């Protein structure tokens, strides 16, 4: 690989790492939190309305969709981790989740 190609590949890797750090990982965490809140709301709705079958059914639906949302977000996170491992961005993702880890001091420095 020539110098320009190697530099372009490094630039692309830095760009993908920044997108993961700034957008994807926080967005996945936010959506996982929302899915968990939907699940908890459904569980509360199910428990609080023990005598009303219609409200209990609505609670079941909320719990079901909350679990589906959690599964989708965990799958998205797993796909990001697999893609990062495939393209050699593991250290970047590790540093995105724990910036104080060893070797992370200059990894996100924009040059």
C-alpha positions in Angstrom: 0.0 0.0 0.0 1.4 3.4 -1.0 1.9 6.3 1.3 -1.2 8.2 0.1 -3.4 5.0 0.3 -2.1 4.2 3.8 -2.8 7.8 4.9 -6.3 7.7 3.4 -7.0 4.4 5.2 -5.8 5.9 8.5 -8.0 9.0 7.9 -11.0 6.7 7.2 -10.4 4.7 10.4 -10.2 7.9 12.4 -13.4 9.2 10.9 -15.3 5.9 11.7 -13.9 6.0 15.2 -15.1 9.6 15.7 -18.6 8.7 14.4 -18.7 5.7 16.7 -17.5 7.8 19.7 -19.6 10.9 19.2 -22.8 9.5 17.6 -23.4 5.8 17.5 -22.4 4.6 21.0 -24.2 7.4 22.8 -27.3 7.0 20.6 -27.4 3.2 21.2 -27.1 3.9 25.0 -29.9 6.4 24.8 -32.2 4.1 22.8 -31.4 1.2 25.2 -32.5 3.4 28.1 -35.7 4.4 26.4 -36.5 0.7 25.6 -35.9 -0.2 29.2 -38.2 2.6 30.3 -40.9 1.4 28.0 -40.5 -2.1 29.5 -40.7 -0.7 33.0 -43.8 1.4 32.1 -45.4 -1.8 30.7 -44.6 -3.8 33.8 -46.0 -1.1 36.0 -49.1 -0.8 33.8 -49.6 -4.6 34.0 -49.2 -4.8 37.8 -51.3 -1.7 38.6 -54.2 -2.7 36.4 -54.6 -6.3 37.7 -58.4 -6.2 37.4 -58.7 -4.6 33.9 -57.8 -7.1 31.2 -57.6 -4.4 28.5 -55.0 -2.4 30.5 -53.1 -5.5 31.3 -52.9 -6.4 27.6 -51.6 -2.9 26.9 -49.0 -3.4 29.6 -48.0 -6.7 28.0 -47.6 -5.0 24.6 -45.4 -2.3 26.2 -43.2 -4.9 27.9 -42.9 -6.9 24.6 -41.9 -3.9 22.6 -39.5 -2.8 25.3 -37.8 -6.2 25.1 -37.7 -6.0 21.3 -36.1 -2.6 21.5 -33.5 -3.8 23.9 -32.7 -6.8 21.7 -32.3 -4.6 18.6 -30.0 -2.1 20.4 -27.8 -4.9 21.9 -27.6 -6.4 18.3 -26.6 -3.0 16.9 -23.9 -2.7 19.5 -22.7 -6.2 18.7 -22.6 -5.4 15.0 -20.5 -2.3 15.7 -18.1 -4.3 17.8 -17.8 -7.0 15.1 -17.2 -4.3 12.4 -14.6 -2.6 14.6 -12.8 -5.9 15.1 -12.9 -6.6 11.4 -11.5 -3.2 10.5 -9.0 -3.0 13.4 -10.7 -0.3 15.4 -11.0 -2.2 18.7 -8.7 0.1 20.7 -10.6 3.1 19.5 -13.9 1.7 20.7 -12.4 0.6 24.0 -11.1 4.2 24.4 -14.5 5.6 23.5 -16.1 3.7 26.4 -13.2 4.3 28.8 -11.0 7.3 27.8 -8.8 6.9 30.9 -7.6 3.4 29.9 -3.9 2.9 29.0 -2.9 4.0 25.6 -5.9 6.3 25.1 -4.2 9.6 25.8 -3.8 10.7 22.2 -6.1 8.4 20.3 -8.9 10.9 19.8 -6.6 13.9 19.1 -7.5 15.5 15.8 -4.4 16.2 13.7 
